[in-house]
Amino acid sequence: MCPLILWMLMLANPQNAESPRVVAWLARGECVELRGVTACNYDYTASGKTVEAISFRPAGKGPFPAVLLIPGYLDRAADLMRLATALAREGFACLSVTQPGWGRSEGKPDFVGPETILALSTGLRRFEREPWIDRSRVGVFGHSRGGMAASLLAVELRDLRAVVLCAGIYDFGKEYGETQIPGIRDKMQEETHMTPAAVKERSSILRMEKLRCPVLILHGELDDRVPVSQALLLRDRLAALHKEFEIQLFPERGHDVGTANLVSYASDFFKRKLVLRAR
């Protein structure tokens, strides 16, 4: 199918942005027009392994503020397409990246360990080199494992200007002890062996003194996968360190806080921190 027909389908029904047909087109290395947003295959390599990614470029010449989007367990880059296109229509260039072990991203899942962080940071650095990206205005969004990854990037990368964390794990050891889902504990053990070093390097809360950018914490109070206590622990730690942060809890939501909420809160936060603050 030609790009023009795909564009017409998107115009007629924006929900088709995540349809298998569009995802397959992108996987073949092509670009798709999504009502003013150009989505393109952006696969790259990190440590010799392929990493699956999709870029979303707003209309215009730029340079645009940029946002790295990180989906969670088993999710792929295309699963954040609605959020990515919504942000791109607001003027943010986005890069959505599948974590190692899923989709076309090669390697084994390491529960957001060193290989995952390397894969994500490699993609972000490559994206920042695009001539239509403003490297002085870069943010990160992550959900679930992606939220955990975003929090780890926030304490490792010095040039981030805003981070949105949704349903993430920030104290890895505490999550292992508190989660009510045996399968999550099994994955934590299987992928990390729960050694003291593995727990420490996956617990961003232990390094929040290195945080240099404002953070927005989003979490459903009914989350049965990652208890809301993780968000509250991070809130208290950031408050104790006098870091700049905001928190929004959703009393009637679980692990999935809803796409509408993600779009609304993430868009508002990134506008205030990456656009208005830069003026």
C-alpha positions as a LaTeX table, in Angstrom:
\begin{tabular}{lrrr}
\hline
Residue & $x$ (\AA) & $y$ (\AA) & $z$ (\AA) \\
\hline
Met1 & 0.00 & 0.00 & 0.00 \\
Cys2 & 1.36 & 3.44 & $-0.90$ \\
Pro3 & 2.04 & 6.10 & 1.79 \\
Leu4 & $-0.75$ & 8.32 & 0.42 \\
Ile5 & $-3.39$ & 5.63 & 1.00 \\
Leu6 & $-2.04$ & 4.99 & 4.49 \\
Trp7 & $-2.21$ & 8.71 & 5.20 \\
Met8 & $-5.84$ & 8.76 & 4.05 \\
Leu9 & $-6.64$ & 5.87 & 6.38 \\
Met10 & $-5.08$ & 7.72 & 9.29 \\
Leu11 & $-7.02$ & 10.86 & 8.45 \\
Ala12 & $-10.28$ & 8.92 & 8.37 \\
Asn13 & $-9.63$ & 7.08 & 11.62 \\
Pro14 & $-6.77$ & 8.22 & 13.88 \\
Gln15 & $-7.14$ & 5.04 & 15.97 \\
Asn16 & $-5.71$ & 3.12 & 13.02 \\
Ala17 & $-2.33$ & 4.54 & 13.97 \\
Glu18 & $-1.60$ & 1.33 & 15.89 \\
Ser19 & $-3.16$ & $-1.04$ & 13.36 \\
Pro20 & $-1.14$ & $-4.11$ & 12.31 \\
Arg21 & $-1.01$ & $-2.75$ & 8.78 \\
Val22 & 0.69 & 0.47 & 9.85 \\
Val23 & 3.04 & $-1.35$ & 12.22 \\
Ala24 & 4.00 & $-3.76$ & 9.45 \\
Trp25 & 4.66 & $-0.87$ & 7.06 \\
Leu26 & 6.97 & 0.78 & 9.58 \\
Ala27 & 8.74 & $-2.52$ & 10.24 \\
Arg28 & 9.67 & $-2.68$ & 6.56 \\
Gly29 & 11.61 & 0.54 & 6.97 \\
Glu30 & 9.06 & 2.95 & 5.56 \\
Cys31 & 7.47 & 6.18 & 6.80 \\
Val32 & 3.79 & 6.90 & 7.44 \\
Glu33 & 2.04 & 10.27 & 7.62 \\
Leu34 & $-0.24$ & 10.47 & 10.67 \\
Arg35 & $-2.20$ & 13.71 & 10.29 \\
Gly36 & 0.76 & 16.03 & 10.20 \\
Val37 & 3.19 & 13.72 & 12.00 \\
Thr38 & 5.77 & 11.67 & 10.09 \\
Ala39 & 6.39 & 8.28 & 11.72 \\
Cys40 & 9.41 & 6.33 & 10.46 \\
Asn41 & 11.23 & 3.12 & 11.23 \\
Tyr42 & 14.26 & 4.12 & 13.32 \\
Asp43 & 15.86 & 0.75 & 14.13 \\
Tyr44 & 19.50 & 1.06 & 15.20 \\
Thr45 & 22.24 & $-1.04$ & 16.76 \\
Ala46 & 23.67 & $-1.01$ & 20.29 \\
Ser47 & 26.56 & $-3.33$ & 21.23 \\
Gly48 & 26.10 & $-5.03$ & 17.87 \\
Lys49 & 22.44 & $-5.85$ & 18.50 \\
Thr50 & 19.39 & $-4.50$ & 16.69 \\
Val51 & 17.08 & $-2.23$ & 18.67 \\
Glu52 & 13.54 & $-1.65$ & 17.43 \\
Ala53 & 12.47 & 2.00 & 17.34 \\
Ile54 & 10.05 & 4.42 & 15.70 \\
Ser55 & 10.64 & 8.14 & 15.27 \\
Phe56 & 7.85 & 10.74 & 15.18 \\
Arg57 & 8.63 & 14.08 & 13.55 \\
Pro58 & 6.29 & 17.07 & 13.87 \\
Ala59 & 5.36 & 19.22 & 10.91 \\
Gly60 & 7.78 & 22.06 & 10.20 \\
Lys61 & 11.54 & 22.46 & 10.09 \\
Gly62 & 12.40 & 22.49 & 13.77 \\
Pro63 & 14.57 & 22.24 & 15.71 \\
Phe64 & 12.10 & 20.51 & 18.01 \\
Pro65 & 12.32 & 19.54 & 21.67 \\
Ala66 & 12.73 & 15.76 & 21.90 \\
Val67 & 11.18 & 13.06 & 24.07 \\
Leu68 & 12.36 & 9.46 & 24.41 \\
Leu69 & 9.39 & 7.11 & 25.03 \\
Ile70 & 9.98 & 3.78 & 26.77 \\
Pro71 & 7.18 & 1.16 & 26.91 \\
Gly72 & 6.95 & $-1.52$ & 29.57 \\
Tyr73 & 7.05 & $-5.31$ & 29.85 \\
Leu74 & 6.37 & $-7.10$ & 26.53 \\
Asp75 & 5.29 & $-3.81$ & 24.94 \\
Arg76 & 6.86 & $-2.52$ & 21.77 \\
Ala77 & 7.62 & 0.90 & 20.34 \\
Ala78 & 4.31 & 0.93 & 18.44 \\
Asp79 & 2.34 & 0.51 & 21.67 \\
Leu80 & 3.12 & 4.13 & 22.56 \\
Met81 & 2.16 & 5.43 & 19.12 \\
Arg82 & $-0.94$ & 7.30 & 20.32 \\
Leu83 & 1.05 & 9.13 & 22.96 \\
Ala84 & 3.89 & 9.78 & 20.50 \\
Thr85 & 1.62 & 11.21 & 17.81 \\
Ala86 & $-0.21$ & 13.36 & 20.36 \\
Leu87 & 3.08 & 14.79 & 21.63 \\
Ala88 & 4.37 & 15.27 & 18.07 \\
Arg89 & 1.26 & 17.27 & 17.17 \\
Glu90 & 2.18 & 19.52 & 20.09 \\
Gly91 & 5.63 & 20.06 & 18.57 \\
Phe92 & 7.72 & 17.36 & 20.29 \\
Ala93 & 9.88 & 15.04 & 18.25 \\
Cys94 & 9.56 & 11.57 & 19.77 \\
Leu95 & 11.54 & 8.35 & 19.67 \\
Ser96 & 9.80 & 5.22 & 20.95 \\
Val97 & 12.11 & 2.29 & 21.69 \\
Thr98 & 11.38 & $-1.39$ & 22.37 \\
Gln99 & 13.45 & $-2.78$ & 25.23 \\
Pro100 & 15.84 & $-5.69$ & 24.50 \\
Gly101 & 14.20 & $-9.09$ & 24.29 \\
Trp102 & 10.91 & $-8.08$ & 22.65 \\
Gly103 & 9.84 & $-7.31$ & 19.13 \\
Arg104 & 12.83 & $-6.79$ & 16.85 \\
Ser105 & 15.04 & $-5.69$ & 19.75 \\
Glu106 & 17.69 & $-8.37$ & 20.13 \\
Gly107 & 19.21 & $-9.58$ & 23.37 \\
Lys108 & 17.79 & $-10.95$ & 26.59 \\
Pro109 & 15.59 & $-8.99$ & 29.00 \\
Asp110 & 17.63 & $-7.97$ & 32.04 \\
Phe111 & 14.85 & $-6.23$ & 33.99 \\
Val112 & 16.14 & $-2.79$ & 33.09 \\
Gly113 & 19.75 & $-3.66$ & 33.75 \\
Pro114 & 22.91 & $-2.35$ & 32.06 \\
Glu115 & 22.17 & $-3.76$ & 28.59 \\
Thr116 & 18.72 & $-2.17$ & 28.54 \\
Ile117 & 20.03 & 1.20 & 29.72 \\
Leu118 & 22.80 & 1.08 & 27.11 \\
Ala119 & 20.31 & 0.28 & 24.33 \\
Leu120 & 18.06 & 3.17 & 25.35 \\
Ser121 & 20.80 & 5.76 & 25.83 \\
Thr122 & 22.40 & 4.79 & 22.51 \\
Gly123 & 19.13 & 5.44 & 20.71 \\
Leu124 & 18.60 & 8.76 & 22.47 \\
Arg125 & 22.10 & 9.97 & 21.60 \\
Arg126 & 21.60 & 9.02 & 17.98 \\
Phe127 & 18.24 & 10.79 & 17.90 \\
Glu128 & 19.76 & 13.94 & 19.42 \\
Arg129 & 22.17 & 14.17 & 16.48 \\
Glu130 & 19.33 & 14.66 & 14.00 \\
Pro131 & 19.52 & 18.22 & 12.60 \\
Trp132 & 15.87 & 18.82 & 13.48 \\
Ile133 & 16.36 & 18.10 & 17.20 \\
Asp134 & 17.08 & 20.75 & 19.83 \\
Arg135 & 19.61 & 18.97 & 22.06 \\
Ser136 & 19.14 & 21.53 & 24.82 \\
Arg137 & 15.50 & 20.45 & 25.34 \\
Val138 & 15.33 & 16.68 & 25.84 \\
Gly139 & 12.96 & 14.68 & 28.03 \\
Val140 & 12.09 & 11.06 & 28.76 \\
Phe141 & 8.79 & 9.27 & 29.39 \\
Gly142 & 8.44 & 5.69 & 30.60 \\
His143 & 5.68 & 3.35 & 31.74 \\
Ser144 & 6.09 & 0.31 & 34.04 \\
Arg145 & 9.53 & $-1.16$ & 33.25 \\
Gly146 & 9.86 & 1.87 & 31.02 \\
Gly147 & 9.18 & 4.13 & 34.01 \\
Met148 & 11.89 & 2.31 & 35.91 \\
Ala149 & 14.24 & 2.78 & 32.94 \\
Ala150 & 13.37 & 6.48 & 32.67 \\
Ser151 & 14.18 & 6.98 & 36.36 \\
Leu152 & 17.57 & 5.32 & 35.90 \\
Leu153 & 18.34 & 7.46 & 32.86 \\
Ala154 & 17.32 & 10.52 & 34.87 \\
Val155 & 20.12 & 9.93 & 37.38 \\
Glu156 & 22.69 & 8.89 & 34.77 \\
Leu157 & 22.25 & 11.46 & 31.98 \\
Arg158 & 23.24 & 14.99 & 32.89 \\
Asp159 & 21.52 & 16.80 & 30.03 \\
Leu160 & 17.89 & 15.72 & 30.48 \\
Arg161 & 15.48 & 18.60 & 31.13 \\
Ala162 & 12.27 & 16.76 & 32.13 \\
Val163 & 11.25 & 13.19 & 33.00 \\
Val164 & 7.78 & 11.62 & 33.34 \\
Leu165 & 7.64 & 8.37 & 35.32 \\
Cys166 & 4.49 & 6.25 & 35.18 \\
Ala167 & 3.94 & 3.11 & 37.29 \\
Gly168 & 7.65 & 2.54 & 37.68 \\
Ile169 & 9.80 & 0.62 & 40.16 \\
Tyr170 & 12.28 & 2.84 & 41.98 \\
Asp171 & 13.27 & 0.59 & 44.92 \\
Phe172 & 13.93 & $-2.79$ & 43.33 \\
Gly173 & 14.41 & $-4.72$ & 46.56 \\
Lys174 & 11.25 & $-3.34$ & 48.13 \\
Glu175 & 9.23 & $-4.22$ & 45.03 \\
Tyr176 & 10.51 & $-7.81$ & 45.24 \\
Gly177 & 9.24 & $-8.03$ & 48.79 \\
Glu178 & 5.91 & $-6.25$ & 48.28 \\
Thr179 & 4.57 & $-7.34$ & 44.89 \\
Gln180 & 1.50 & $-9.56$ & 45.12 \\
Ile181 & 2.08 & $-11.19$ & 41.74 \\
Pro182 & 4.40 & $-14.26$ & 41.89 \\
Gly183 & 5.18 & $-13.98$ & 38.19 \\
Ile184 & 6.80 & $-10.59$ & 38.71 \\
Arg185 & 8.98 & $-11.94$ & 41.50 \\
Asp186 & 9.93 & $-14.86$ & 39.25 \\
Lys187 & 10.98 & $-12.50$ & 36.44 \\
Met188 & 12.98 & $-10.34$ & 38.83 \\
Gln189 & 14.84 & $-13.42$ & 40.08 \\
Glu190 & 15.26 & $-14.96$ & 36.63 \\
Glu191 & 16.58 & $-11.84$ & 34.91 \\
Thr192 & 18.78 & $-10.42$ & 37.70 \\
His193 & 19.40 & $-13.27$ & 40.21 \\
Met194 & 18.60 & $-10.61$ & 42.85 \\
Thr195 & 22.22 & $-10.17$ & 43.85 \\
Pro196 & 22.97 & $-7.14$ & 46.02 \\
Ala197 & 24.75 & $-5.48$ & 43.08 \\
Ala198 & 21.84 & $-6.14$ & 40.72 \\
Val199 & 19.33 & $-4.73$ & 43.19 \\
Lys200 & 21.42 & $-1.63$ & 43.79 \\
Glu201 & 22.01 & $-0.80$ & 40.13 \\
Arg202 & 18.27 & $-1.10$ & 39.41 \\
Ser203 & 17.16 & 1.09 & 42.35 \\
Ser204 & 17.18 & 4.67 & 41.12 \\
Ile205 & 15.92 & 5.90 & 44.49 \\
Leu206 & 19.40 & 5.25 & 45.88 \\
Arg207 & 20.91 & 7.77 & 43.45 \\
Met208 & 18.33 & 10.53 & 43.37 \\
Glu209 & 20.85 & 13.02 & 44.72 \\
Lys210 & 22.24 & 13.00 & 41.13 \\
Leu211 & 18.91 & 14.06 & 39.63 \\
Arg212 & 19.25 & 17.34 & 37.73 \\
Cys213 & 15.84 & 17.81 & 36.12 \\
Pro214 & 12.19 & 18.12 & 37.19 \\
Val215 & 10.18 & 14.91 & 37.47 \\
Leu216 & 6.49 & 14.11 & 37.13 \\
Ile217 & 5.36 & 10.93 & 38.92 \\
Leu218 & 2.15 & 9.24 & 37.70 \\
His219 & 0.68 & 6.16 & 39.40 \\
Gly220 & $-2.65$ & 4.37 & 39.79 \\
Glu221 & $-3.60$ & 3.81 & 43.43 \\
Leu222 & $-5.14$ & 0.42 & 42.53 \\
Asp223 & $-1.99$ & $-0.82$ & 40.78 \\
Asp224 & $-1.57$ & $-4.52$ & 41.64 \\
Arg225 & 1.67 & $-4.97$ & 39.67 \\
Val226 & 3.71 & $-2.11$ & 41.07 \\
Pro227 & 2.27 & $-0.88$ & 44.39 \\
Val228 & 1.60 & 2.83 & 44.68 \\
Ser229 & 4.05 & 2.72 & 47.60 \\
Gln230 & 6.82 & 2.92 & 44.98 \\
Ala231 & 5.56 & 6.34 & 43.87 \\
Leu232 & 5.21 & 7.48 & 47.47 \\
Leu233 & 8.74 & 6.34 & 48.32 \\
Leu234 & 10.09 & 8.34 & 45.40 \\
Arg235 & 7.97 & 11.35 & 46.36 \\
Asp236 & 9.34 & 11.32 & 49.89 \\
Arg237 & 12.92 & 10.86 & 48.73 \\
Leu238 & 12.72 & 13.75 & 46.27 \\
Ala239 & 11.10 & 15.96 & 48.88 \\
Ala240 & 13.87 & 15.15 & 51.37 \\
Leu241 & 16.48 & 16.07 & 48.74 \\
His242 & 14.60 & 19.28 & 47.81 \\
Lys243 & 14.36 & 18.16 & 44.19 \\
Glu244 & 11.84 & 19.63 & 41.79 \\
Phe245 & 8.98 & 17.19 & 41.24 \\
Glu246 & 5.23 & 16.82 & 40.83 \\
Ile247 & 3.05 & 13.80 & 41.56 \\
Gln248 & $-0.38$ & 12.78 & 40.31 \\
Leu249 & $-2.11$ & 9.70 & 41.69 \\
Phe250 & $-5.21$ & 8.18 & 40.10 \\
Pro251 & $-7.53$ & 6.74 & 42.81 \\
Glu252 & $-9.58$ & 4.58 & 40.44 \\
Arg253 & $-6.84$ & 3.37 & 38.11 \\
Gly254 & $-4.53$ & 0.38 & 38.24 \\
His255 & $-1.28$ & $-0.27$ & 36.40 \\
Asp256 & $-2.76$ & 1.31 & 33.28 \\
Val257 & $-3.62$ & 4.91 & 34.10 \\
Gly258 & $-5.21$ & 5.41 & 30.67 \\
Thr259 & $-3.92$ & 6.90 & 27.42 \\
Ala260 & $-5.98$ & 10.08 & 27.88 \\
Asn261 & $-4.33$ & 10.70 & 31.24 \\
Leu262 & $-0.87$ & 10.02 & 29.86 \\
Val263 & $-1.39$ & 12.43 & 26.98 \\
Ser264 & $-2.87$ & 15.14 & 29.17 \\
Tyr265 & $-0.33$ & 15.10 & 32.00 \\
Ala266 & 2.77 & 14.32 & 29.95 \\
Ser267 & 1.98 & 16.94 & 27.33 \\
Asp268 & 1.34 & 19.63 & 29.93 \\
Phe269 & 4.51 & 18.79 & 31.87 \\
Phe270 & 6.76 & 18.70 & 28.82 \\
Lys271 & 5.32 & 21.98 & 27.55 \\
Arg272 & 6.06 & 23.70 & 30.83 \\
Lys273 & 9.53 & 22.23 & 31.28 \\
Leu274 & 10.87 & 21.91 & 27.73 \\
Val275 & 9.14 & 24.81 & 25.98 \\
Leu276 & 8.00 & 27.56 & 28.33 \\
Arg277 & 11.01 & 27.27 & 30.64 \\
Ala278 & 13.37 & 27.53 & 27.68 \\
Arg279 & 11.98 & 30.90 & 26.60 \\
\hline
\end{tabular}
